[in-house]
Amino acid sequence: ALSYLRMPGSGRWLPVALAVSTLIWPLQALAGSVPRADLRQAYGAEVAAETLLDAAPPRALVLTAYYQTGFAVWSVRLLAGARPDLDHIHRTFLGQPGFVANQRWREPRLRGLLAGARKPADLDTRRLAPELARRWVLFEFDDDTTGPPFVRHSLPLGLWRRLLPPGTPAAQVTADAQAAARPWRALERRLAPYRDDPLTRMWLLWAYYLDARYHLHRDDCAGARFGWSRAVEIGNPQDPFLQRVQRQCRF
């Protein structure tokens, strides 16, 4: 560019302008993206993970499904030392290379449970039966890895679902609406200071959406009303799924 400055005429400034623009454009992009990427004081995920773990009884096994929940739980357990008595498995990573081997090495208590597991479906109710006989198993519902047996043999516990032992009488699988809503109330209270944070609102919207879907899989419109109404409140009421729930359950 400096050699062009010695050239006569206005054309000598073109390379300089191009060089300056290539420097200014990244700086402008950086200045515009920093406010969106700045996560200082964004403690919503940490608070949510701590609240979810607080809802688990001593020595429970917790099974997460979505990476937002899984990484948040890993974070508060590894960095803050939260709930070392719990065992945690991220079900959707069971098919990832090396995950099961690493989990079995880090968590000796899970070696037998995870032996031979190669995909999320391997951690089914049959394999979990010995765990269910001695402690609570809580799972995060999702449409991809938690099939009908998980839904039919579970009880809602806020975002968690408690998987019940095989052979549990049908009467004991009936959800108690007040008991199911209690953990949601605790979560909403603790997340109240972060309700204006877009990422927190997005996570809550997804959690409410999943809650409604879980109850619909149980043919329980009364149970689906809570998640549906909360999702309508903070999300888009014209969302096709929310409208379908409204029509199906006649809300």
ChimeraX commands (.cxc) that place a marker at each C-alpha (Angstrom):
marker #1 position 0.00,0.00,0.00 radius 0.5
marker #1 position 2.86,2.39,0.76 radius 0.5
marker #1 position 4.25,1.99,-2.76 radius 0.5
marker #1 position 0.91,3.15,-4.14 radius 0.5
marker #1 position 1.09,6.34,-2.08 radius 0.5
marker #1 position 3.96,7.49,-4.28 radius 0.5
marker #1 position 1.82,7.08,-7.41 radius 0.5
marker #1 position 0.29,10.24,-8.91 radius 0.5
marker #1 position -3.48,10.72,-9.03 radius 0.5
marker #1 position -6.33,9.90,-6.68 radius 0.5
marker #1 position -6.16,6.17,-7.45 radius 0.5
marker #1 position -3.24,5.78,-5.10 radius 0.5
marker #1 position -5.59,6.04,-2.10 radius 0.5
marker #1 position -7.77,3.08,-3.13 radius 0.5
marker #1 position -5.52,0.36,-1.65 radius 0.5
marker #1 position -5.21,2.36,1.56 radius 0.5
marker #1 position -8.99,2.70,1.85 radius 0.5
marker #1 position -9.42,-1.02,1.28 radius 0.5
marker #1 position -6.81,-1.80,3.94 radius 0.5
marker #1 position -8.47,0.51,6.46 radius 0.5
marker #1 position -11.92,-0.94,5.74 radius 0.5
marker #1 position -10.66,-4.49,6.34 radius 0.5
marker #1 position -9.53,-3.32,9.77 radius 0.5
marker #1 position -12.63,-1.30,10.67 radius 0.5
marker #1 position -15.20,-3.94,9.67 radius 0.5
marker #1 position -14.01,-6.61,12.18 radius 0.5
marker #1 position -13.81,-3.99,14.92 radius 0.5
marker #1 position -17.40,-2.90,14.23 radius 0.5
marker #1 position -18.58,-6.52,14.20 radius 0.5
marker #1 position -16.79,-7.15,17.50 radius 0.5
marker #1 position -18.29,-4.05,19.10 radius 0.5
marker #1 position -21.77,-5.12,18.05 radius 0.5
marker #1 position -21.46,-8.72,19.17 radius 0.5
marker #1 position -19.87,-8.18,22.59 radius 0.5
marker #1 position -23.12,-7.03,24.26 radius 0.5
marker #1 position -24.93,-10.09,22.89 radius 0.5
marker #1 position -22.19,-12.52,23.93 radius 0.5
marker #1 position -21.45,-10.93,27.31 radius 0.5
marker #1 position -22.59,-13.43,29.95 radius 0.5
marker #1 position -21.41,-11.52,32.99 radius 0.5
marker #1 position -24.05,-11.65,35.74 radius 0.5
marker #1 position -25.92,-14.30,33.71 radius 0.5
marker #1 position -26.38,-16.80,36.51 radius 0.5
marker #1 position -29.70,-18.23,35.39 radius 0.5
marker #1 position -28.25,-21.56,34.21 radius 0.5
marker #1 position -26.27,-22.01,37.43 radius 0.5
marker #1 position -29.28,-21.24,39.62 radius 0.5
marker #1 position -31.52,-23.54,37.58 radius 0.5
marker #1 position -29.05,-26.44,37.84 radius 0.5
marker #1 position -28.62,-25.99,41.58 radius 0.5
marker #1 position -32.40,-25.90,42.05 radius 0.5
marker #1 position -32.86,-29.07,40.00 radius 0.5
marker #1 position -30.25,-30.89,42.06 radius 0.5
marker #1 position -31.82,-29.64,45.29 radius 0.5
marker #1 position -35.02,-31.45,44.29 radius 0.5
marker #1 position -33.26,-34.82,44.16 radius 0.5
marker #1 position -33.27,-37.00,47.30 radius 0.5
marker #1 position -29.97,-38.30,48.71 radius 0.5
marker #1 position -28.01,-40.76,46.54 radius 0.5
marker #1 position -30.40,-40.46,43.60 radius 0.5
marker #1 position -29.42,-41.21,40.02 radius 0.5
marker #1 position -30.24,-38.32,37.67 radius 0.5
marker #1 position -30.45,-38.74,33.90 radius 0.5
marker #1 position -30.27,-35.61,31.75 radius 0.5
marker #1 position -31.13,-35.52,28.04 radius 0.5
marker #1 position -30.62,-32.02,26.63 radius 0.5
marker #1 position -27.14,-30.55,26.51 radius 0.5
marker #1 position -28.26,-27.32,28.23 radius 0.5
marker #1 position -29.29,-29.27,31.32 radius 0.5
marker #1 position -26.43,-31.75,31.14 radius 0.5
marker #1 position -23.68,-29.15,30.92 radius 0.5
marker #1 position -25.28,-26.99,33.61 radius 0.5
marker #1 position -25.42,-29.97,36.00 radius 0.5
marker #1 position -21.82,-30.89,35.20 radius 0.5
marker #1 position -20.77,-27.30,35.85 radius 0.5
marker #1 position -22.29,-26.88,39.30 radius 0.5
marker #1 position -21.14,-30.33,40.40 radius 0.5
marker #1 position -17.55,-29.98,39.17 radius 0.5
marker #1 position -16.96,-26.29,39.85 radius 0.5
marker #1 position -19.16,-25.68,42.88 radius 0.5
marker #1 position -19.09,-29.17,44.39 radius 0.5
marker #1 position -22.89,-29.41,44.38 radius 0.5
marker #1 position -24.48,-32.69,45.44 radius 0.5
marker #1 position -21.53,-35.11,45.36 radius 0.5
marker #1 position -23.87,-37.83,46.67 radius 0.5
marker #1 position -25.74,-37.98,43.35 radius 0.5
marker #1 position -24.84,-39.98,40.27 radius 0.5
marker #1 position -25.36,-38.23,36.94 radius 0.5
marker #1 position -25.53,-39.68,33.44 radius 0.5
marker #1 position -26.19,-37.66,30.31 radius 0.5
marker #1 position -28.21,-40.22,28.33 radius 0.5
marker #1 position -27.89,-38.64,24.88 radius 0.5
marker #1 position -24.08,-38.88,25.03 radius 0.5
marker #1 position -24.09,-42.65,25.54 radius 0.5
marker #1 position -23.52,-43.15,21.82 radius 0.5
marker #1 position -20.57,-40.74,21.64 radius 0.5
marker #1 position -17.11,-42.34,21.23 radius 0.5
marker #1 position -15.34,-42.73,24.55 radius 0.5
marker #1 position -18.14,-41.34,26.71 radius 0.5
marker #1 position -19.14,-44.58,28.42 radius 0.5
marker #1 position -15.52,-45.62,29.03 radius 0.5
marker #1 position -14.73,-42.21,30.53 radius 0.5
marker #1 position -17.88,-42.23,32.67 radius 0.5
marker #1 position -17.12,-45.71,34.01 radius 0.5
marker #1 position -13.56,-44.64,34.86 radius 0.5
marker #1 position -14.66,-41.45,36.63 radius 0.5
marker #1 position -17.69,-42.95,38.40 radius 0.5
marker #1 position -16.90,-46.43,39.79 radius 0.5
marker #1 position -20.46,-46.72,41.12 radius 0.5
marker #1 position -21.76,-46.68,37.55 radius 0.5
marker #1 position -19.46,-49.30,36.04 radius 0.5
marker #1 position -21.95,-52.15,36.25 radius 0.5
marker #1 position -24.88,-50.06,35.08 radius 0.5
marker #1 position -23.06,-48.75,32.01 radius 0.5
marker #1 position -21.26,-51.97,31.05 radius 0.5
marker #1 position -21.92,-52.63,27.37 radius 0.5
marker #1 position -24.07,-49.50,26.88 radius 0.5
marker #1 position -23.59,-48.05,23.40 radius 0.5
marker #1 position -26.65,-45.86,22.87 radius 0.5
marker #1 position -29.32,-44.07,24.95 radius 0.5
marker #1 position -31.84,-46.86,24.38 radius 0.5
marker #1 position -29.50,-49.30,26.17 radius 0.5
marker #1 position -30.23,-47.51,29.44 radius 0.5
marker #1 position -33.81,-48.72,29.51 radius 0.5
marker #1 position -36.16,-49.63,32.35 radius 0.5
marker #1 position -34.93,-53.22,32.35 radius 0.5
marker #1 position -31.30,-52.20,32.89 radius 0.5
marker #1 position -32.33,-49.60,35.46 radius 0.5
marker #1 position -34.47,-52.06,37.47 radius 0.5
marker #1 position -31.72,-52.85,40.06 radius 0.5
marker #1 position -31.17,-49.12,40.59 radius 0.5
marker #1 position -34.90,-48.53,41.00 radius 0.5
marker #1 position -35.02,-51.17,43.72 radius 0.5
marker #1 position -32.58,-49.27,45.92 radius 0.5
marker #1 position -32.82,-45.57,45.10 radius 0.5
marker #1 position -34.69,-42.86,43.19 radius 0.5
marker #1 position -34.00,-42.47,39.48 radius 0.5
marker #1 position -34.91,-39.07,38.04 radius 0.5
marker #1 position -34.87,-38.39,34.31 radius 0.5
marker #1 position -35.32,-35.42,32.02 radius 0.5
marker #1 position -38.05,-36.16,29.50 radius 0.5
marker #1 position -37.35,-35.84,25.80 radius 0.5
marker #1 position -39.07,-37.20,22.71 radius 0.5
marker #1 position -36.00,-38.92,21.29 radius 0.5
marker #1 position -34.56,-41.08,24.07 radius 0.5
marker #1 position -37.35,-41.56,26.60 radius 0.5
marker #1 position -39.96,-43.84,25.09 radius 0.5
marker #1 position -43.38,-44.97,26.33 radius 0.5
marker #1 position -42.04,-47.21,29.18 radius 0.5
marker #1 position -40.37,-44.18,30.78 radius 0.5
marker #1 position -43.55,-42.12,30.45 radius 0.5
marker #1 position -45.94,-44.83,31.64 radius 0.5
marker #1 position -43.88,-45.78,34.68 radius 0.5
marker #1 position -42.99,-42.35,36.01 radius 0.5
marker #1 position -44.30,-39.47,38.04 radius 0.5
marker #1 position -43.74,-35.75,37.31 radius 0.5
marker #1 position -41.48,-33.91,39.73 radius 0.5
marker #1 position -41.07,-30.46,38.20 radius 0.5
marker #1 position -38.62,-30.70,35.32 radius 0.5
marker #1 position -37.60,-34.15,36.54 radius 0.5
marker #1 position -39.68,-37.30,36.20 radius 0.5
marker #1 position -39.31,-40.00,38.79 radius 0.5
marker #1 position -38.98,-43.42,37.19 radius 0.5
marker #1 position -40.90,-46.01,39.18 radius 0.5
marker #1 position -39.90,-49.66,39.69 radius 0.5
marker #1 position -41.37,-52.21,37.26 radius 0.5
marker #1 position -44.64,-53.65,38.51 radius 0.5
marker #1 position -45.70,-50.50,40.37 radius 0.5
marker #1 position -49.52,-50.57,40.71 radius 0.5
marker #1 position -51.33,-48.27,38.32 radius 0.5
marker #1 position -52.88,-46.35,41.21 radius 0.5
marker #1 position -49.40,-45.28,42.33 radius 0.5
marker #1 position -48.56,-43.92,38.88 radius 0.5
marker #1 position -51.35,-41.34,39.07 radius 0.5
marker #1 position -49.82,-37.88,39.29 radius 0.5
marker #1 position -50.51,-35.62,42.24 radius 0.5
marker #1 position -50.88,-32.18,40.64 radius 0.5
marker #1 position -49.86,-30.26,43.77 radius 0.5
marker #1 position -46.82,-32.41,44.40 radius 0.5
marker #1 position -45.81,-32.16,40.74 radius 0.5
marker #1 position -46.06,-28.36,40.74 radius 0.5
marker #1 position -44.11,-27.82,43.97 radius 0.5
marker #1 position -40.63,-28.11,42.37 radius 0.5
marker #1 position -41.76,-25.79,39.55 radius 0.5
marker #1 position -42.71,-23.16,42.13 radius 0.5
marker #1 position -39.29,-23.42,43.76 radius 0.5
marker #1 position -37.56,-23.12,40.39 radius 0.5
marker #1 position -39.64,-20.11,39.35 radius 0.5
marker #1 position -38.97,-18.33,42.65 radius 0.5
marker #1 position -35.21,-18.77,42.37 radius 0.5
marker #1 position -35.17,-17.75,38.71 radius 0.5
marker #1 position -37.35,-14.67,39.24 radius 0.5
marker #1 position -34.36,-12.25,39.25 radius 0.5
marker #1 position -33.30,-13.60,35.84 radius 0.5
marker #1 position -36.68,-13.69,34.08 radius 0.5
marker #1 position -35.65,-10.78,31.82 radius 0.5
marker #1 position -32.53,-12.62,30.67 radius 0.5
marker #1 position -33.27,-13.93,27.14 radius 0.5
marker #1 position -31.35,-17.19,27.67 radius 0.5
marker #1 position -33.17,-17.90,30.93 radius 0.5
marker #1 position -36.55,-17.21,29.33 radius 0.5
marker #1 position -35.65,-19.45,26.39 radius 0.5
marker #1 position -34.69,-22.29,28.73 radius 0.5
marker #1 position -37.86,-21.89,30.77 radius 0.5
marker #1 position -39.99,-21.84,27.63 radius 0.5
marker #1 position -38.43,-25.12,26.49 radius 0.5
marker #1 position -38.89,-26.65,29.94 radius 0.5
marker #1 position -42.59,-25.72,29.99 radius 0.5
marker #1 position -43.02,-27.02,26.46 radius 0.5
marker #1 position -41.50,-30.38,27.45 radius 0.5
marker #1 position -43.70,-30.55,30.52 radius 0.5
marker #1 position -46.82,-30.18,28.39 radius 0.5
marker #1 position -45.58,-32.81,25.93 radius 0.5
marker #1 position -44.83,-35.26,28.74 radius 0.5
marker #1 position -48.35,-35.01,30.10 radius 0.5
marker #1 position -49.90,-35.34,26.66 radius 0.5
marker #1 position -48.01,-38.61,26.23 radius 0.5
marker #1 position -49.77,-39.69,29.44 radius 0.5
marker #1 position -53.15,-38.57,28.02 radius 0.5
marker #1 position -53.32,-36.15,30.93 radius 0.5
marker #1 position -54.68,-32.79,29.77 radius 0.5
marker #1 position -55.12,-31.58,33.34 radius 0.5
marker #1 position -51.41,-32.12,33.93 radius 0.5
marker #1 position -50.50,-30.48,30.60 radius 0.5
marker #1 position -52.31,-27.25,31.49 radius 0.5
marker #1 position -49.49,-25.95,33.71 radius 0.5
marker #1 position -46.70,-26.24,31.12 radius 0.5
marker #1 position -49.00,-25.06,28.32 radius 0.5
marker #1 position -50.17,-21.96,30.18 radius 0.5
marker #1 position -46.63,-20.99,31.20 radius 0.5
marker #1 position -45.37,-21.47,27.63 radius 0.5
marker #1 position -48.20,-19.30,26.29 radius 0.5
marker #1 position -47.33,-16.66,28.88 radius 0.5
marker #1 position -43.66,-16.25,27.99 radius 0.5
marker #1 position -43.62,-17.61,24.42 radius 0.5
marker #1 position -45.62,-17.31,21.22 radius 0.5
marker #1 position -49.32,-18.20,21.72 radius 0.5
marker #1 position -49.55,-18.86,17.96 radius 0.5
marker #1 position -46.98,-21.67,18.16 radius 0.5
marker #1 position -48.51,-24.67,16.31 radius 0.5
marker #1 position -47.83,-27.08,19.17 radius 0.5
marker #1 position -49.37,-24.79,21.78 radius 0.5
marker #1 position -52.43,-24.30,19.59 radius 0.5
marker #1 position -52.72,-28.05,19.07 radius 0.5
marker #1 position -52.61,-28.59,22.84 radius 0.5
marker #1 position -55.30,-25.97,23.29 radius 0.5
marker #1 position -57.57,-27.66,20.73 radius 0.5
marker #1 position -56.87,-31.19,21.94 radius 0.5
marker #1 position -57.44,-30.38,25.60 radius 0.5
marker #1 position -60.08,-27.70,24.98 radius 0.5
marker #1 position -58.29,-25.13,27.10 radius 0.5
marker link #1:1,2 radius 0.2
marker link #1:2,3 radius 0.2
marker link #1:3,4 radius 0.2
marker link #1:4,5 radius 0.2
marker link #1:5,6 radius 0.2
marker link #1:6,7 radius 0.2
marker link #1:7,8 radius 0.2
marker link #1:8,9 radius 0.2
marker link #1:9,10 radius 0.2
marker link #1:10,11 radius 0.2
marker link #1:11,12 radius 0.2
marker link #1:12,13 radius 0.2
marker link #1:13,14 radius 0.2
marker link #1:14,15 radius 0.2
marker link #1:15,16 radius 0.2
marker link #1:16,17 radius 0.2
marker link #1:17,18 radius 0.2
marker link #1:18,19 radius 0.2
marker link #1:19,20 radius 0.2
marker link #1:20,21 radius 0.2
marker link #1:21,22 radius 0.2
marker link #1:22,23 radius 0.2
marker link #1:23,24 radius 0.2
marker link #1:24,25 radius 0.2
marker link #1:25,26 radius 0.2
marker link #1:26,27 radius 0.2
marker link #1:27,28 radius 0.2
marker link #1:28,29 radius 0.2
marker link #1:29,30 radius 0.2
marker link #1:30,31 radius 0.2
marker link #1:31,32 radius 0.2
marker link #1:32,33 radius 0.2
marker link #1:33,34 radius 0.2
marker link #1:34,35 radius 0.2
marker link #1:35,36 radius 0.2
marker link #1:36,37 radius 0.2
marker link #1:37,38 radius 0.2
marker link #1:38,39 radius 0.2
marker link #1:39,40 radius 0.2
marker link #1:40,41 radius 0.2
marker link #1:41,42 radius 0.2
marker link #1:42,43 radius 0.2
marker link #1:43,44 radius 0.2
marker link #1:44,45 radius 0.2
marker link #1:45,46 radius 0.2
marker link #1:46,47 radius 0.2
marker link #1:47,48 radius 0.2
marker link #1:48,49 radius 0.2
marker link #1:49,50 radius 0.2
marker link #1:50,51 radius 0.2
marker link #1:51,52 radius 0.2
marker link #1:52,53 radius 0.2
marker link #1:53,54 radius 0.2
marker link #1:54,55 radius 0.2
marker link #1:55,56 radius 0.2
marker link #1:56,57 radius 0.2
marker link #1:57,58 radius 0.2
marker link #1:58,59 radius 0.2
marker link #1:59,60 radius 0.2
marker link #1:60,61 radius 0.2
marker link #1:61,62 radius 0.2
marker link #1:62,63 radius 0.2
marker link #1:63,64 radius 0.2
marker link #1:64,65 radius 0.2
marker link #1:65,66 radius 0.2
marker link #1:66,67 radius 0.2
marker link #1:67,68 radius 0.2
marker link #1:68,69 radius 0.2
marker link #1:69,70 radius 0.2
marker link #1:70,71 radius 0.2
marker link #1:71,72 radius 0.2
marker link #1:72,73 radius 0.2
marker link #1:73,74 radius 0.2
marker link #1:74,75 radius 0.2
marker link #1:75,76 radius 0.2
marker link #1:76,77 radius 0.2
marker link #1:77,78 radius 0.2
marker link #1:78,79 radius 0.2
marker link #1:79,80 radius 0.2
marker link #1:80,81 radius 0.2
marker link #1:81,82 radius 0.2
marker link #1:82,83 radius 0.2
marker link #1:83,84 radius 0.2
marker link #1:84,85 radius 0.2
marker link #1:85,86 radius 0.2
marker link #1:86,87 radius 0.2
marker link #1:87,88 radius 0.2
marker link #1:88,89 radius 0.2
marker link #1:89,90 radius 0.2
marker link #1:90,91 radius 0.2
marker link #1:91,92 radius 0.2
marker link #1:92,93 radius 0.2
marker link #1:93,94 radius 0.2
marker link #1:94,95 radius 0.2
marker link #1:95,96 radius 0.2
marker link #1:96,97 radius 0.2
marker link #1:97,98 radius 0.2
marker link #1:98,99 radius 0.2
marker link #1:99,100 radius 0.2
marker link #1:100,101 radius 0.2
marker link #1:101,102 radius 0.2
marker link #1:102,103 radius 0.2
marker link #1:103,104 radius 0.2
marker link #1:104,105 radius 0.2
marker link #1:105,106 radius 0.2
marker link #1:106,107 radius 0.2
marker link #1:107,108 radius 0.2
marker link #1:108,109 radius 0.2
marker link #1:109,110 radius 0.2
marker link #1:110,111 radius 0.2
marker link #1:111,112 radius 0.2
marker link #1:112,113 radius 0.2
marker link #1:113,114 radius 0.2
marker link #1:114,115 radius 0.2
marker link #1:115,116 radius 0.2
marker link #1:116,117 radius 0.2
marker link #1:117,118 radius 0.2
marker link #1:118,119 radius 0.2
marker link #1:119,120 radius 0.2
marker link #1:120,121 radius 0.2
marker link #1:121,122 radius 0.2
marker link #1:122,123 radius 0.2
marker link #1:123,124 radius 0.2
marker link #1:124,125 radius 0.2
marker link #1:125,126 radius 0.2
marker link #1:126,127 radius 0.2
marker link #1:127,128 radius 0.2
marker link #1:128,129 radius 0.2
marker link #1:129,130 radius 0.2
marker link #1:130,131 radius 0.2
marker link #1:131,132 radius 0.2
marker link #1:132,133 radius 0.2
marker link #1:133,134 radius 0.2
marker link #1:134,135 radius 0.2
marker link #1:135,136 radius 0.2
marker link #1:136,137 radius 0.2
marker link #1:137,138 radius 0.2
marker link #1:138,139 radius 0.2
marker link #1:139,140 radius 0.2
marker link #1:140,141 radius 0.2
marker link #1:141,142 radius 0.2
marker link #1:142,143 radius 0.2
marker link #1:143,144 radius 0.2
marker link #1:144,145 radius 0.2
marker link #1:145,146 radius 0.2
marker link #1:146,147 radius 0.2
marker link #1:147,148 radius 0.2
marker link #1:148,149 radius 0.2
marker link #1:149,150 radius 0.2
marker link #1:150,151 radius 0.2
marker link #1:151,152 radius 0.2
marker link #1:152,153 radius 0.2
marker link #1:153,154 radius 0.2
marker link #1:154,155 radius 0.2
marker link #1:155,156 radius 0.2
marker link #1:156,157 radius 0.2
marker link #1:157,158 radius 0.2
marker link #1:158,159 radius 0.2
marker link #1:159,160 radius 0.2
marker link #1:160,161 radius 0.2
marker link #1:161,162 radius 0.2
marker link #1:162,163 radius 0.2
marker link #1:163,164 radius 0.2
marker link #1:164,165 radius 0.2
marker link #1:165,166 radius 0.2
marker link #1:166,167 radius 0.2
marker link #1:167,168 radius 0.2
marker link #1:168,169 radius 0.2
marker link #1:169,170 radius 0.2
marker link #1:170,171 radius 0.2
marker link #1:171,172 radius 0.2
marker link #1:172,173 radius 0.2
marker link #1:173,174 radius 0.2
marker link #1:174,175 radius 0.2
marker link #1:175,176 radius 0.2
marker link #1:176,177 radius 0.2
marker link #1:177,178 radius 0.2
marker link #1:178,179 radius 0.2
marker link #1:179,180 radius 0.2
marker link #1:180,181 radius 0.2
marker link #1:181,182 radius 0.2
marker link #1:182,183 radius 0.2
marker link #1:183,184 radius 0.2
marker link #1:184,185 radius 0.2
marker link #1:185,186 radius 0.2
marker link #1:186,187 radius 0.2
marker link #1:187,188 radius 0.2
marker link #1:188,189 radius 0.2
marker link #1:189,190 radius 0.2
marker link #1:190,191 radius 0.2
marker link #1:191,192 radius 0.2
marker link #1:192,193 radius 0.2
marker link #1:193,194 radius 0.2
marker link #1:194,195 radius 0.2
marker link #1:195,196 radius 0.2
marker link #1:196,197 radius 0.2
marker link #1:197,198 radius 0.2
marker link #1:198,199 radius 0.2
marker link #1:199,200 radius 0.2
marker link #1:200,201 radius 0.2
marker link #1:201,202 radius 0.2
marker link #1:202,203 radius 0.2
marker link #1:203,204 radius 0.2
marker link #1:204,205 radius 0.2
marker link #1:205,206 radius 0.2
marker link #1:206,207 radius 0.2
marker link #1:207,208 radius 0.2
marker link #1:208,209 radius 0.2
marker link #1:209,210 radius 0.2
marker link #1:210,211 radius 0.2
marker link #1:211,212 radius 0.2
marker link #1:212,213 radius 0.2
marker link #1:213,214 radius 0.2
marker link #1:214,215 radius 0.2
marker link #1:215,216 radius 0.2
marker link #1:216,217 radius 0.2
marker link #1:217,218 radius 0.2
marker link #1:218,219 radius 0.2
marker link #1:219,220 radius 0.2
marker link #1:220,221 radius 0.2
marker link #1:221,222 radius 0.2
marker link #1:222,223 radius 0.2
marker link #1:223,224 radius 0.2
marker link #1:224,225 radius 0.2
marker link #1:225,226 radius 0.2
marker link #1:226,227 radius 0.2
marker link #1:227,228 radius 0.2
marker link #1:228,229 radius 0.2
marker link #1:229,230 radius 0.2
marker link #1:230,231 radius 0.2
marker link #1:231,232 radius 0.2
marker link #1:232,233 radius 0.2
marker link #1:233,234 radius 0.2
marker link #1:234,235 radius 0.2
marker link #1:235,236 radius 0.2
marker link #1:236,237 radius 0.2
marker link #1:237,238 radius 0.2
marker link #1:238,239 radius 0.2
marker link #1:239,240 radius 0.2
marker link #1:240,241 radius 0.2
marker link #1:241,242 radius 0.2
marker link #1:242,243 radius 0.2
marker link #1:243,244 radius 0.2
marker link #1:244,245 radius 0.2
marker link #1:245,246 radius 0.2
marker link #1:246,247 radius 0.2
marker link #1:247,248 radius 0.2
marker link #1:248,249 radius 0.2
marker link #1:249,250 radius 0.2
marker link #1:250,251 radius 0.2
view
